[in-house]
Amino acid sequence: MQIVITSPPGEIDALYSWLRADRDVALTAEISAGISSDSTSMNALEVINVVLTHVAATANLALAFDAWRRTRAHPKPVTIKRPDGQILTIDAGSDIAKDAIIEFLSNGSTPQP
């Protein structure tokens, strides 16, 4: 499953670096930098493209996100878009962010974080 992650500038860079450095995510997902399709800027990184290549990839991604958000002093919202166009926006400071990501990517439903 291919998903797209967006967040404000600065946050997206930090999250991208974090996900790329996470060993478990690297083993079960393909992470690449991208530019938003509706972008008018020339930023090098505006979205994170993630291809979940293994059943455990969803959990690994959610755990890595949870670990990353705990490092942020003032977390900003993060948006995840599934291939079917459904969007989950989570407050990066939410205590249920990990569970919301797993539910959203596993069940195809949109939880309310």
Backbone bond lengths (Angstrom), bond angles and torsions (degrees), N, CA, C in turn:
res aa  C-N    CA-C-N  psi(-1)  N-CA   C-N-CA  omega(-1)  CA-C   N-CA-C  phi
1 M - - - 1.452 - - 1.533 107.63 -
2 Q 1.323 115.88 133.49 1.456 120.42 177.34 1.522 108.80 -102.54
3 I 1.335 115.75 130.02 1.462 121.50 176.96 1.523 108.85 -126.11
4 V 1.334 114.71 162.03 1.459 121.36 178.12 1.519 107.56 -124.68
5 I 1.331 116.26 130.23 1.464 122.26 179.72 1.521 108.35 -112.01
6 T 1.329 115.94 132.85 1.459 121.07 175.93 1.517 109.76 -128.97
7 S 1.313 115.17 154.37 1.456 123.02 177.94 1.526 106.56 -164.94
8 P 1.337 117.97 166.33 1.463 119.75 179.27 1.532 112.43 -59.67
9 P 1.346 116.91 154.57 1.464 120.68 177.22 1.529 110.54 -52.39
10 G 1.296 115.72 147.11 1.460 120.70 -176.73 1.520 110.33 89.84
11 E 1.317 116.20 -53.35 1.463 120.60 177.71 1.527 110.11 -68.18
12 I 1.316 116.65 -42.88 1.461 120.32 -177.63 1.526 110.25 -65.10
13 D 1.334 116.56 -37.49 1.467 120.54 177.46 1.523 110.80 -62.94
14 A 1.333 115.79 -45.67 1.467 120.70 -179.11 1.522 111.35 -64.94
15 L 1.328 116.79 -42.47 1.460 120.25 179.56 1.530 110.78 -65.71
16 Y 1.309 117.02 -42.54 1.464 121.36 178.35 1.528 110.48 -57.55
17 S 1.325 116.58 -48.69 1.467 120.87 179.32 1.521 111.18 -60.59
18 W 1.328 116.00 -41.80 1.454 121.20 -179.03 1.538 110.69 -63.47
19 L 1.323 116.52 -47.41 1.460 120.03 -178.82 1.522 111.70 -64.92
20 R 1.324 116.75 -39.47 1.465 120.53 179.35 1.522 111.50 -65.17
21 A 1.329 117.27 -30.84 1.457 121.42 -178.13 1.528 113.13 -85.52
22 D 1.327 117.42 -14.95 1.458 120.67 -177.86 1.526 110.21 -75.50
23 R 1.313 116.60 119.65 1.462 122.15 -175.77 1.530 112.55 -61.68
24 D 1.327 116.94 -44.12 1.461 119.88 -177.82 1.525 112.04 -67.27
25 V 1.318 116.77 -38.21 1.465 120.20 177.03 1.529 109.29 -65.84
26 A 1.311 116.61 -42.08 1.466 120.44 -179.49 1.524 112.17 -60.94
27 L 1.339 117.28 -31.08 1.461 120.99 -179.28 1.530 113.59 -78.87
28 T 1.341 116.70 -20.99 1.467 119.13 -172.63 1.520 114.75 -124.26
29 A 1.331 117.44 0.60 1.462 120.06 -178.67 1.523 109.81 -147.76
30 E 1.307 114.72 156.21 1.464 121.16 173.44 1.524 107.14 -106.21
31 I 1.330 116.73 123.09 1.460 122.73 -177.08 1.517 108.50 -113.60
32 S 1.335 117.01 128.75 1.459 120.17 176.31 1.527 110.24 -142.79
33 A 1.310 114.69 153.47 1.467 121.56 177.70 1.515 108.71 -83.31
34 G 1.323 115.26 150.14 1.446 119.22 178.80 1.502 112.57 -149.84
35 I 1.312 114.83 173.23 1.458 122.63 176.36 1.517 107.01 -116.63
36 S 1.298 116.56 135.66 1.461 121.77 -178.77 1.519 110.18 -58.84
37 S 1.331 116.13 141.77 1.469 120.24 -178.66 1.524 112.85 -66.81
38 D 1.341 117.28 -21.63 1.458 119.93 178.89 1.527 111.96 -105.39
39 S 1.313 115.55 23.45 1.458 121.53 -176.19 1.521 112.33 -79.24
40 T 1.322 115.23 143.71 1.459 121.19 172.58 1.521 110.28 -114.50
41 S 1.330 116.72 -5.34 1.465 120.43 -179.74 1.521 109.95 -95.13
42 M 1.290 115.54 172.93 1.454 121.47 -179.51 1.528 110.53 -112.35
43 N 1.315 118.41 27.42 1.456 121.15 178.96 1.523 109.94 -61.36
44 A 1.330 115.62 142.67 1.450 120.27 -179.46 1.524 111.23 -70.94
45 L 1.328 117.17 -32.30 1.450 120.17 -178.06 1.517 110.10 -134.29
46 E 1.301 115.89 114.74 1.461 121.14 177.39 1.514 111.66 -121.85
47 V 1.325 116.82 -26.37 1.459 121.44 178.55 1.531 108.58 -139.46
48 I 1.322 114.31 159.48 1.456 120.48 172.97 1.527 106.14 -113.42
49 N 1.321 115.60 122.59 1.461 121.09 175.60 1.519 107.60 -93.14
50 V 1.318 116.11 128.26 1.458 121.03 -178.96 1.522 108.61 -126.38
51 V 1.306 116.18 127.45 1.453 121.55 172.56 1.521 106.16 -110.52
52 L 1.324 115.31 114.02 1.459 121.36 179.58 1.521 107.26 -83.64
53 T 1.332 116.08 110.17 1.459 121.04 -170.50 1.517 113.94 -101.90
54 H 1.316 117.91 0.49 1.451 121.23 -174.43 1.521 108.40 -148.12
55 V 1.316 117.16 154.15 1.461 121.19 -178.94 1.529 111.29 -57.31
56 A 1.313 117.45 -38.26 1.465 121.39 -178.20 1.526 112.58 -76.55
57 A 1.326 117.39 -7.44 1.459 120.51 -175.58 1.522 113.06 -60.89
58 T 1.325 117.53 -38.64 1.464 120.80 -179.77 1.511 110.88 -61.36
59 A 1.313 116.53 -47.53 1.471 120.35 179.08 1.523 111.04 -65.02
60 N 1.324 117.24 -42.02 1.462 120.23 179.21 1.521 111.25 -62.27
61 L 1.325 116.67 -42.13 1.455 120.92 178.21 1.530 110.63 -63.01
62 A 1.329 116.82 -45.74 1.462 121.13 -179.49 1.529 111.30 -63.45
63 L 1.320 117.59 -41.47 1.464 120.91 178.77 1.533 111.15 -66.16
64 A 1.333 116.63 -41.79 1.464 119.83 178.66 1.522 110.67 -65.03
65 F 1.332 116.95 -40.82 1.464 120.35 177.10 1.523 110.55 -61.55
66 D 1.330 116.69 -44.94 1.455 121.27 -179.70 1.531 111.03 -60.67
67 A 1.324 116.97 -43.03 1.468 120.88 178.05 1.530 110.62 -64.47
68 W 1.338 116.77 -41.61 1.470 120.72 179.93 1.525 111.25 -63.53
69 R 1.340 117.09 -46.95 1.466 119.34 -175.78 1.515 111.65 -63.60
70 R 1.332 117.87 -27.03 1.460 121.36 177.93 1.526 112.15 -70.57
71 T 1.331 116.64 -16.64 1.462 120.40 178.10 1.527 112.35 -88.03
72 R 1.318 117.36 -9.17 1.460 121.78 -174.83 1.523 110.64 -89.64
73 A 1.321 117.44 129.84 1.464 121.35 177.97 1.529 111.12 -67.76
74 H 1.325 116.48 -44.21 1.470 122.33 -179.76 1.526 108.32 -133.68
75 P 1.334 117.12 80.03 1.467 119.95 -176.81 1.522 112.66 -60.31
76 K 1.295 115.03 143.53 1.472 123.05 176.55 1.527 108.89 -104.24
77 P 1.323 117.25 161.06 1.470 119.56 178.03 1.529 112.19 -62.93
78 V 1.307 114.81 148.71 1.457 123.07 177.94 1.527 107.14 -125.84
79 T 1.327 116.29 137.58 1.454 121.29 -179.20 1.525 109.55 -115.46
80 I 1.332 115.38 135.25 1.462 122.01 176.68 1.523 107.61 -119.07
81 K 1.326 115.52 130.52 1.470 120.77 -179.72 1.524 109.05 -117.70
82 R 1.326 115.68 126.09 1.461 122.16 177.50 1.526 110.08 -84.57
83 P 1.332 117.52 166.07 1.473 121.10 178.17 1.521 113.32 -59.81
84 D 1.343 118.11 -27.66 1.462 120.30 -179.27 1.527 112.62 -81.59
85 G 1.343 116.30 3.52 1.463 121.37 177.18 1.515 114.62 91.06
86 Q 1.328 117.73 -8.86 1.460 120.45 177.97 1.519 109.81 -67.51
87 I 1.331 115.14 142.54 1.463 121.02 -175.90 1.517 109.96 -123.82
88 L 1.321 115.22 137.62 1.457 122.62 172.85 1.517 107.53 -118.76
89 T 1.324 116.84 119.69 1.457 120.95 174.15 1.515 107.36 -107.78
90 I 1.308 115.02 122.28 1.452 119.62 -178.84 1.512 110.50 -118.88
91 D 1.307 114.01 139.50 1.454 120.62 172.15 1.515 105.45 -70.89
92 A 1.312 117.23 117.17 1.457 120.56 -175.42 1.527 111.55 -59.61
93 G 1.314 117.77 -19.23 1.453 120.90 178.33 1.511 113.27 -88.85
94 S 1.320 117.64 0.34 1.461 122.19 -177.30 1.522 111.64 -67.88
95 D 1.315 115.97 136.95 1.459 120.43 177.49 1.525 112.01 -73.45
96 I 1.325 117.87 -15.48 1.461 120.15 -179.39 1.529 112.37 -107.06
97 A 1.326 117.76 14.87 1.459 121.37 -177.58 1.517 111.69 -57.35
98 K 1.318 117.45 -45.30 1.470 121.23 -178.60 1.529 110.72 -59.00
99 D 1.318 116.61 -47.78 1.465 120.79 -179.43 1.525 111.56 -66.19
100 A 1.331 117.02 -37.20 1.463 120.79 179.25 1.525 110.76 -64.43
101 I 1.323 117.16 -40.31 1.465 121.17 178.91 1.527 110.12 -63.97
102 I 1.320 116.46 -47.56 1.466 120.11 -179.01 1.522 110.54 -60.71
103 E 1.330 117.35 -45.84 1.463 120.47 -179.91 1.520 111.25 -62.93
104 F 1.327 116.37 -44.93 1.467 121.47 -178.02 1.532 111.61 -62.56
105 L 1.323 117.20 -42.59 1.454 119.92 -176.21 1.529 113.20 -84.85
106 S 1.315 117.40 -25.49 1.461 120.39 -178.39 1.512 114.14 -87.97
107 N 1.326 115.45 -45.15 1.461 120.04 -173.18 1.518 114.33 -94.34
108 G 1.297 116.26 -14.84 1.444 118.97 -176.56 1.525 113.11 77.19
109 S 1.340 116.71 9.68 1.463 119.71 178.07 1.514 109.45 -100.75
110 T 1.303 116.32 164.17 1.460 121.57 178.98 1.515 109.05 -108.21
111 P 1.364 116.94 101.95 1.459 119.77 178.79 1.518 111.69 -73.80
112 Q 1.289 116.43 164.36 1.459 122.13 177.24 1.516 109.46 -106.23
113 P 1.356 118.43 93.87 1.474 121.11 -176.76 1.522 111.50 -69.75
